[in-house]
Amino acid sequence: MWALLVLIGAASVSAHLQDPSFDGQKVFRVIPQNDKQVEILNFLASIMEVDFWQPDSVTLVRPKMQVDFRIEAEKSFDVEDLLKESGMEYKVLIDNLQAALDAQLDSKARTDSHSYEKYNNWDTIAAWTADIAAQNPDLVSRSVIGETYEGRPMYLLKMGKSGPNKKAIFMDCGFHAREWISPAFCQWFVKEVMETYGKDTVMTTLLDKMDFYVLPIVNIDGYVYTWTNDRMWRKTRSKNANSVCLGTDPNRNFDAGWCTAGASKSPCASTYCGSAPESEKETKALADFIREHLSTIKAYLTIHSYSQLLLFPYSYTYSLPPAYQELNSIARAASKELASLHNTKYTYGPGAETIYLAAGGSDDWAYDQGIKYAFTFELRDTGRHGFLLPESQIKPTCEETLLAVKYIANYVLEHLY
């Protein structure tokens, strides 16, 4: 078997998966049963370009864990032979990535204008933020909280009826560029607020008594890059000193156990923690805004994909947070609300225990700043489409997630501290 591995490695000359054509690329799901099989995956990752989807780094792989990864077309048969020879349980989740990419845009709402039921590019989303504020001046205002590495403005929407001493909930989407369903949810949420204010009693009360800050996309440069160059890009687009590899994982870039477990010190890794906490302009802008509004922000919600999880601190340590019991019961109830619509099952719990250790995340950082109600959503699905969730699933995904977010927001309102 090792001879086969060496052959595969020899043929792999730094192909950096930059080719925008994903024709023939496969996504495998394996479940290594023991340390030896974990070692095989580690060796595979050391000799060729393996894009780990779940977990997001080979260093996090453990026996009995479900592992999803993408392989370039010309290596896929070798890898399949290797998996068979090693006796590792596996299946091909996506047989041809290009076909899955093409199938993702299956919405009936194909227009050039903004649509809540399709994936919108950044220019369309940026224009939408201006439009929604202009159309709803009593409920929405737009501000710029910073700019990205490539100089794009980071637009923040503030929603709520004006009133004195209002507490707030902060929600962001689009930390990881390829998780397209995430920004789609932030846009959907804003639409729902506008459409149901004055009609839905819960939403009306929430907006009368609290404010929502919504950051539709954190990692705008990366998101643009997924539309123009590489659909599978994850990180920011900043230059790294002494490296040809670009970008930092913005959700490993916060000062919460920074660059310890589950984050990489290598600029070429997808979980690169950056040169220092808040080295990225995007994470610094977000953190600065939250620090400036710490007295009012009482909840922090961050939206990712995929896996169908509702997580809360901590991810950088196995230690449980002081508010564990309360956060766990909120997550349980919110997951139940979510499942009530389409029976979508979510797993919930502290990040490290529920999935894996991951340091430098925004939810842990927010919690450590004193924001007690800090949650991370990992939206649909559980791997059938992975990061390529079809547009036809945007509506059901957003509808069910909205129920969970409303539940959490209402809970926060009733338990202000």
Salt bridges, closest charged atoms under 4 A:
GLU49 OE2 - HIS16 ND1 3.61
ASP51 OD2 - ARG70 NE 2.80
ASP51 OD2 - ARG178 NH1 2.87
ASP56 OD2 - ARG234 NH2 3.08
ASP56 OD2 - ARG252 NH2 3.04
ASP68 OD1 - ARG29 NE 2.75
GLU72 OE1 - LYS75 NZ 3.81
ASP95 OD1 - LYS26 NZ 3.43
GLU147 OE2 - LYS281 NZ 3.46
GLU150 OE1 - ARG152 NH1 2.64
GLU179 OE2 - HIS176 ND1 3.09
GLU179 OE1 - HIS304 ND1 3.38
GLU192 OE2 - LYS191 NZ 2.96
GLU195 OE1 - LYS191 NZ 3.45
ASP200 OD2 - LYS406 NZ 3.19
ASP211 OD2 - LYS158 NZ 3.86
ASP211 OD1 - LYS166 NZ 2.89
ASP221 OD1 - ARG152 NH1 2.84
ASP249 OD1 - HIS176 NE2 2.68
ASP249 OD2 - ARG234 NH2 2.50
ASP249 OD2 - ARG252 NH1 3.69
GLU278 OE1 - ARG291 NH2 2.73
ASP288 OD2 - LYS284 NZ 2.93
ASP288 OD1 - ARG291 NH2 2.78
GLU326 OE1 - LYS372 NZ 2.85
GLU391 OE1 - ARG110 NH1 2.59
GLU399 OE1 - HIS342 NE2 3.18
GLU399 OE2 - LYS395 NZ 3.02
GLU400 OE2 - ARG380 NE 2.82
